Amino acid sequence: MKYVLILLLLAPVWVIAQEDDNREIVFRVNSLRPENPVMFKTPVSKDKFRDPVFSVNSLSLQQPVFFKIPLKQKPSKRRSVYGFVEPTLWGSYNKIGINVNEVAFVNWNAGGVSSVSGLINVDLKRTYKTKNTRWKNELLAKYGVNKQRELGWQKTEDNIELKSSFGFRNDSLTNIYYTAKFQFSTQFSNGYEYPDTSNKISTIMSPAYAFLGVGTEYGANDENLSVYVSPLTVKSTIVLDQELANKGAFGVTPAVVNEQGDILEEGSHLLAQMGILITNEYKAEIVKNITMANKVTLYTDYLDDFGNIDVNWELGFNFQVNDFVLANLGSHLIYDNDIKMTVENDEGESIEKGAITQWKQQFGIGVILEL
């Protein structure tokens, strides 16, 4: 009897050894009754991976429940309006706004000039975020025009801006990131001192501004508040248009001319500076459906008149009418010591007045789409 039991125990091992790579392995799973063991078998694939078996207690002690989970599981999917999509560390935000304003007068006793204006605003964001890192990219584009009966088409808004910042923090308990930032901005078309459109005062890549620096940022993980301080930032002013460069526009070195006005040396296309950059972005909901967005950029150069601060301040209020209609009120103030204004005296001569404060205000209502 003893030898019969030994043969019965060795028989399964001998059978498994004789099978090829497609054999099935038998597992013994402990049940609640030792006298009634439960056996479970699973095939072994050629790549040597098998599905582990788990036992789950059921209400019936005589009938335990089993299930198996693949060793290589596909990543879980999240549901969106477009169906099931793969999970990702990238976040996206797309907003397109269109504002149209029109005023018409027919036999209007008080007088007035008919006009129509439009503005398109594009805001695209892509953010890569992990536990301790954050890479944020943003593209902003604005272009607006206005037409009056006598003056024709005039540009009211023209800006394209690209921002990219990469931040790292030591642990997840702090909101302070070590951040490198890059910012580039220019415009789409020529700019004029309306109604005079014979001489352009700016154009695409003239000027263009590029900031590149490293520093620390507080609140980089918070969409509503961000304060960035960089003690080492390179500011580059680019003027590719040779006519503007020869005039020394936007602070670049002007052309060298003789007494007859002949150009001996062309003007420079680049002005490079090194200084301190401080930026602040803050968003808040004042009351229901009314939000405020505030952006301030302060920069001062170490070598060229240190302490003379360039200011770029944007303040905007958004009034959400519904999911698609939005009204906005905005203010934009700029002071740049490198942008010199000129005026004409009584004799018609152009005299450089120096840097002055620039300010723009606008109000509009239109359609906004968030994709």
C-alpha positions in Angstrom: 0.0 0.0 0.0 2.9 2.4 0.8 4.4 1.9 -2.6 1.1 2.5 -4.3 0.9 5.9 -2.6 4.4 6.9 -3.6 3.7 6.0 -7.2 0.5 8.2 -7.1 2.5 11.1 -5.7 5.3 10.9 -8.3 3.0 10.3 -11.3 2.0 14.0 -11.8 5.7 15.0 -11.7 6.6 12.4 -14.3 3.7 13.5 -16.6 4.8 17.2 -16.4 8.4 16.4 -17.3 7.3 14.5 -20.4 5.2 17.4 -21.8 6.5 20.1 -24.2 6.4 23.9 -23.7 2.6 23.9 -24.1 2.0 21.8 -21.0 -0.3 22.7 -18.2 0.9 23.1 -14.6 -1.4 21.9 -11.8 -1.6 24.0 -8.7 -3.1 22.8 -5.4 -5.1 25.5 -3.7 -5.9 25.1 0.0 -9.6 24.7 0.7 -11.4 24.9 3.9 -11.6 21.1 4.1 -8.2 19.4 4.0 -9.8 16.1 3.0 -11.2 17.8 -0.2 -8.2 19.6 -1.8 -9.1 21.8 -4.8 -6.8 21.4 -7.9 -6.4 24.1 -10.5 -4.4 23.9 -13.7 -3.3 26.7 -16.1 -1.4 26.5 -19.4 2.2 27.6 -19.7 2.8 29.6 -22.8 6.0 29.5 -24.9 7.2 32.8 -23.5 7.4 31.2 -20.0 4.7 33.6 -18.6 1.6 32.2 -16.9 -1.3 33.8 -15.2 -1.1 33.7 -11.4 -4.1 32.2 -9.6 -5.9 33.8 -6.6 -8.4 32.2 -4.3 -11.4 34.2 -3.2 -13.6 33.0 -0.3 -17.2 32.4 -1.3 -20.3 32.1 0.8 -20.3 28.3 0.3 -17.3 26.7 2.0 -17.5 23.7 -0.3 -17.2 25.9 -3.4 -14.4 28.4 -3.3 -14.2 30.9 -6.2 -11.0 31.4 -8.3 -9.9 34.0 -10.8 -6.7 34.8 -12.6 -5.0 38.1 -13.5 -2.5 38.4 -16.4 1.0 39.3 -15.4 1.2 42.0 -18.1 -1.8 44.2 -17.6 -2.8 46.9 -20.1 -2.9 50.4 -18.5 -6.3 51.4 -17.3 -8.2 53.8 -19.5 -10.2 56.8 -18.5 -13.5 57.8 -20.2 -13.9 61.2 -22.0 -16.5 62.7 -24.3 -14.6 61.0 -27.1 -14.7 57.5 -25.6 -12.0 55.7 -23.8 -8.5 57.2 -24.0 -5.1 56.2 -22.7 -4.0 57.9 -19.4 -1.3 60.5 -19.9 0.9 62.8 -17.9 0.2 65.6 -20.4 -2.6 68.1 -19.8 -4.0 70.4 -22.5 -6.1 73.5 -22.6 -7.3 75.2 -25.8 -9.3 78.4 -25.9 -10.3 80.5 -29.0 -12.2 83.7 -28.6 -13.7 86.0 -31.3 -15.0 89.5 -30.5 -16.9 91.6 -33.0 -18.2 95.1 -32.4 -20.1 97.3 -34.9 -21.6 100.8 -34.8 -23.7 102.2 -37.7 -25.2 105.7 -38.1 -28.0 106.6 -40.6 -29.2 110.2 -40.5 -28.1 110.4 -36.9 -28.7 113.9 -35.6 -26.0 113.8 -33.0 -23.4 112.7 -35.6 -21.0 109.8 -35.5 -18.7 107.6 -37.6 -19.8 104.1 -38.6 -17.2 101.5 -37.6 -16.6 97.8 -37.3 -13.9 96.0 -35.4 -12.9 92.4 -34.6 -10.5 90.6 -32.4 -9.4 87.0 -32.4 -7.7 85.5 -29.3 -6.0 82.1 -29.1 -4.6 80.5 -26.0 -3.1 77.0 -26.2 -1.5 75.3 -23.2 0.4 72.0 -22.9 1.6 70.8 -19.4 3.6 67.8 -18.5 3.4 67.1 -14.8 4.9 64.5 -12.5 5.2 64.3 -8.7 8.2 66.7 -8.5 8.5 68.2 -12.0 6.4 70.4 -14.2 6.9 71.5 -17.8 4.5 74.1 -18.9 4.2 75.5 -22.5 1.8 78.2 -23.7 1.1 79.9 -27.0 -0.8 83.2 -27.0 -1.9 85.0 -30.1 -4.0 88.1 -30.5 -4.9 90.1 -33.6 -7.5 92.8 -33.9 -8.6 95.3 -36.6 -10.9 98.3 -36.8 -12.4 100.0 -39.8 -13.9 103.5 -40.0 -15.4 105.0 -43.1 -12.7 107.7 -43.6 -9.7 106.0 -42.1 -9.9 102.5 -43.5 -8.6 99.5 -41.7 -6.4 100.0 -38.7 -4.7 97.5 -36.4 -5.8 97.5 -32.8 -4.1 94.4 -31.4 -1.1 92.4 -32.7 0.9 90.0 -30.5 2.2 86.4 -30.6 3.9 85.0 -27.5 5.5 81.7 -26.7 6.3 80.7 -23.1 8.0 77.6 -21.8 9.1 76.8 -18.2 10.5 73.7 -16.6 10.4 73.4 -12.8 11.8 70.9 -10.3 11.2 70.6 -6.5 12.9 68.5 -3.9 9.7 67.0 -2.5 6.0 67.1 -2.8 5.5 69.1 0.4 6.8 72.4 -0.9 5.4 74.8 -3.6 8.8 76.2 -4.4 10.3 75.1 -7.7 13.8 75.6 -9.2 12.7 76.8 -12.6 14.1 77.7 -16.0 12.0 80.0 -18.2 12.0 80.9 -21.8 9.7 83.6 -23.3 9.5 84.9 -26.9 7.2 87.5 -28.3 6.8 89.4 -31.6 4.0 90.6 -33.9 2.3 89.5 -37.1 2.2 92.6 -39.3 3.4 96.2 -39.8 2.6 98.8 -37.2 2.0 102.5 -38.1 1.3 105.8 -36.4 -2.2 106.0 -37.8 -3.5 107.7 -39.9 0.0 107.9 -41.4 0.7 104.5 -43.1 3.7 105.6 -45.2 6.3 104.7 -42.6 6.2 101.6 -40.5 7.3 101.8 -36.9 7.4 98.1 -36.3 6.9 94.8 -38.1 7.3 91.0 -37.6 10.5 90.2 -35.8 11.1 94.0 -35.4 11.0 94.0 -32.5 11.1 90.5 -31.1 11.9 89.9 -27.4 13.4 86.8 -25.9 13.9 86.1 -22.2 16.0 83.1 -20.9 16.8 82.7 -17.3 16.9 80.5 -14.2 15.4 81.2 -10.8 12.9 80.0 -8.2 9.1 80.0 -8.6 6.4 79.8 -5.9 3.1 78.2 -6.7 4.2 76.6 -10.0 1.8 73.8 -9.1 -1.1 76.2 -8.6 -2.9 77.5 -11.7 -4.1 80.6 -9.8 -0.9 82.0 -8.3 2.7 82.1 -9.5 5.6 84.3 -8.4 8.9 83.9 -10.3 12.2 85.5 -9.4 15.3 85.1 -11.6 18.5 86.9 -10.6 20.1 85.7 -13.9 18.1 86.4 -17.0 19.3 87.3 -20.5 17.0 89.7 -22.4 17.5 89.9 -26.2 15.9 92.5 -28.3 15.8 91.6 -32.0 15.3 94.0 -34.9 15.6 92.2 -38.2 14.2 95.0 -40.4 17.3 96.9 -41.5 15.5 100.2 -42.0 14.4 100.2 -38.3 17.8 98.9 -37.2 19.5 101.8 -38.9 17.3 104.2 -37.0 18.3 102.5 -33.7 14.7 101.5 -33.0 14.0 99.6 -29.7 17.4 100.3 -28.3 19.7 98.6 -30.8 22.8 100.4 -32.0 21.9 102.7 -34.9 23.8 103.0 -38.2 26.9 105.1 -38.6 26.4 107.9 -41.1 28.5 110.7 -42.5 27.6 114.4 -42.8 25.9 113.7 -46.1 23.7 111.1 -44.5 25.4 108.1 -46.3 25.5 104.9 -44.2 29.0 103.9 -43.3 28.0 101.0 -41.1 24.6 99.3 -40.9 22.7 99.3 -37.6 22.8 96.4 -35.2 20.1 93.7 -35.2 20.5 92.6 -31.6 20.6 94.1 -28.2 21.6 91.7 -25.4 21.2 92.5 -21.8 21.7 90.7 -18.5 19.5 91.5 -15.5 16.9 90.5 -12.9 13.4 89.3 -13.9 10.4 89.2 -11.6 7.0 87.9 -12.8 3.7 87.5 -11.1 0.5 85.9 -12.3 -2.7 85.8 -10.3 -6.2 84.7 -11.1 -9.2 84.9 -8.9 -13.0 84.8 -9.1 -14.3 88.0 -7.6 -17.9 87.1 -7.7 -19.8 84.4 -9.5 -19.1 84.5 -13.3 -16.6 87.4 -12.9 -12.9 86.6 -12.8 -9.8 88.7 -12.7 -6.4 87.9 -14.3 -3.3 89.9 -13.4 0.1 89.6 -15.0 3.1 91.7 -14.0 6.6 91.5 -15.4 9.5 93.6 -14.0 13.0 93.7 -15.4 16.1 95.7 -14.8 19.5 95.4 -16.4 22.7 95.1 -14.4 25.0 97.1 -16.7 22.7 99.6 -18.5 21.1 102.0 -15.9 20.6 99.4 -13.1 17.4 100.2 -11.1 15.5 101.6 -14.1 12.8 99.0 -14.3 11.0 97.9 -17.4 7.3 97.2 -16.6 4.8 95.1 -18.5 1.4 95.0 -16.7 -1.8 93.3 -18.0 -5.0 93.4 -16.0 -8.2 91.8 -17.3 -11.7 91.1 -16.1 -13.9 88.4 -17.7 -17.6 88.4 -17.4 -19.0 85.0 -18.2 -22.5 85.3 -19.7 -22.9 81.6 -20.5 -20.8 78.7 -21.7 -20.0 80.4 -25.0 -20.5 84.2 -24.6 -17.9 86.2 -22.7 -17.4 89.9 -22.2 -13.9 91.2 -21.2 -12.4 94.5 -20.0 -8.7 94.8 -20.2 -5.8 97.2 -19.5 -2.2 96.9 -20.7 0.5 99.2 -19.5 4.1 99.2 -20.8 7.2 101.1 -19.8 10.5 100.2 -21.6 13.5 102.4 -21.2 14.8 101.2 -24.6 11.8 102.4 -26.5 12.3 106.1 -27.2 9.4 108.3 -28.5 9.9 111.1 -31.0 7.9 114.3 -31.5 7.9 117.1 -34.0 8.7 120.6 -32.9 7.3 123.8 -34.4 9.9 123.7 -37.2 8.8 120.1 -38.2 12.0 118.5 -36.9 11.8 115.2 -35.1 13.1 115.4 -31.5 13.6 112.4 -29.3 11.5 112.7 -26.2 12.7 109.6 -24.4 10.9 106.7 -22.9 7.3 107.3 -21.9 4.6 105.1 -20.5 2.4 103.3 -23.0 -1.2 102.4 -22.1 -4.0 100.6 -23.9 -7.6 99.8 -22.7 -10.2 97.7 -24.5 -13.6 96.3 -23.9 -15.4 93.6 -26.0 -17.9 90.9 -26.0 -17.8 87.8 -28.2 -17.9 84.0 -28.5 -15.3 81.8 -26.7 -14.7 78.1 -27.3 -12.8 75.9 -24.9 -11.6 72.6 -26.6 
